Amino acid sequence: MRSKVLVVGSMNYDIILKAKRLPEQGETMPVDGCTFAAGGKGANQAVQAAKLGVDTWMAGCLGNDPMGDFLYNTAAGFGLQTEHIRRVDGPTGLGVVHALENGSVHASIVRGANFEITRDDIDAVEPLLDEVGLVILQMEIPLDINRYVIDKAKEHGCKVLLNAAPAEPFEKEYLAKCDYLVVNEVEAAFYAGRTAATLEEGCAMASEMAAELHNTVVITMGSEGAVVSDGSRAEAVPSMKVKAIETTGAGDSFIGGIAYAVTNGMDIFEACRFATKCSAVTVTRLGAQNSMPTLSEIG
């Protein structure tokens, strides 16, 4: 079984502001604290997979600035394979996150170097695709690059997991080429055209989407848990009840957990149950990558 993972995606320098609430329009409001951390959906998902012991490559772009230096060194420190991270002129991607005391997160991102990735970067990583079992993508890089990666991955017999976040218009042809489509409830509503308020409604929505796309759809539903359907079977995976300190990175931890599970022979239903354990640990700690568990910390 191919057990290596390639993540093609975003790397952001995150400024996390701890606050009781969001400021009102026109209000200048002091916050309770500020943390600087490595982030970006791509890097977060790659780090979680690596922390679980998966041989993981990261492909993406960083600026030639101190923030890029920090992100590159952090990725290497977590054990990611970094030879396909390219440095470019211009700013590194940036995330500004308001983490509220009720556990909710409000984030804005500056694309920066994340939108400098090219087809040449993907061609450079193509030889690795014969060894990779799973390619992971998000929507924080140009969609044309995602299409190119999906096509290349399928040519080499790799499974593809697309975390369609943030939600962007994307052809059903390419959604269907992905083996796993993972979205949260807001993104699911964007693609399905309606909302799901309960796990039961989420199961029905995931089943409809999976049947239409002929793949597997996972919808994460915050504190309620997640739902998964392969088109013929649907299952709700309730969340584990823990005291959430901060939910930054919880969804990315979930996807990194899926990566570990499916490359170690679990089916997608087992994988989602394992991934739920990962995100349950992550939300009990501050930050994203630093808070993600190692395999020994999963009960």
Secondary structure, 3 states (H helix, E strand, C coil): CCCEEEEECCCEEEEEEEECCCCCCCCCCCCCEEEEEEECHHHHHHHHHHHCCCCEEEEEEEECCHHHHHHHHHHHHCCCECCCEEEECCCCEEEEEEEECCCCEEEEEECHHHHHCCHHHHHHHHHHHHCEEEEEECCCCCHHHHHHHHHHHHHCCCEEEEECCCCCCCCHHHHHHCCEEEEEHHHHHHHHCCCCCCHHHHHHHHHHHHHHHCCEEEEECHHHEEEEECCCCEEEEECCCCCCCCCCCHHHHHHHHHHHHHHCCCCHHHHHHHHHHHHHHHCCCCCCHHHCCCHHHCC
